[in-house]
Amino acid sequence: MKRIIVTNIEWDAPKSVTKTLPKEITIDVTPDKEYLLEDAEDYADAVGDYISDMTGWCHYGFAVDIEEVPNES
């Protein structure tokens, strides 16, 4: 399984709101979220839409790290 770690999120929200928004979001890429990594060139758009849908706020940008998570057996 892969994990997407979103950091350095620049929120498009008032300062009073950005204090309450996450500074980092971790997304475990389970089968229902595999679409986030389908397009190697545009996955940032899919991830950006996902975090906006999750929080209800838009953003100006963010950094992404994708890591491989060992299967738990």
C-alpha positions in Angstrom: 0.0 0.0 0.0 1.1 3.6 -0.6 0.6 6.6 1.7 0.4 10.2 0.5 1.7 12.7 3.0 0.6 16.3 2.2 2.6 19.1 3.9 3.3 22.8 3.7 -0.4 23.4 2.8 -1.0 27.0 2.0 -4.7 27.5 2.8 -6.9 30.0 1.0 -8.7 31.0 4.2 -8.7 33.7 6.8 -5.9 33.5 9.4 -8.5 32.8 12.1 -9.5 29.6 10.2 -6.0 28.5 9.0 -5.1 28.1 12.7 -7.7 25.3 12.9 -6.8 23.6 9.7 -4.3 20.7 9.5 -0.7 21.5 8.7 -0.2 17.9 7.4 -2.6 15.4 6.0 -1.8 11.7 5.6 -3.9 9.7 3.1 -3.6 5.9 3.1 -4.2 4.9 -0.5 -6.7 2.1 0.0 -8.5 0.6 -3.0 -11.2 3.3 -3.0 -8.5 6.0 -3.1 -6.2 4.6 -5.8 -7.6 7.1 -8.3 -5.4 9.7 -6.4 -2.3 8.2 -8.0 -3.7 7.0 -11.4 -2.3 9.9 -13.4 1.4 10.3 -12.7 1.5 13.8 -14.2 -1.6 15.2 -12.6 -2.0 13.4 -9.3 -1.4 16.8 -7.5 -4.8 18.0 -8.9 -6.6 14.9 -7.6 -4.8 15.2 -4.2 -5.7 18.9 -4.1 -9.3 18.2 -4.8 -9.3 15.5 -2.1 -7.9 17.8 0.7 -10.3 20.6 -0.3 -13.3 18.2 -0.2 -12.1 16.8 3.1 -11.6 20.2 4.8 -14.1 22.4 3.0 -11.3 24.9 2.2 -9.3 25.7 -0.9 -5.6 26.1 -1.0 -2.8 27.8 -3.0 -0.5 24.7 -3.0 1.2 22.1 -0.9 4.1 19.6 -1.0 3.5 15.8 -1.4 5.6 12.8 -0.4 4.5 9.3 -1.4 5.8 6.4 0.6 5.4 2.7 0.3 3.9 1.1 3.4 4.8 -2.5 4.1 1.8 -4.9 4.1 0.9 -6.1 7.6 0.7 -9.9 7.7 
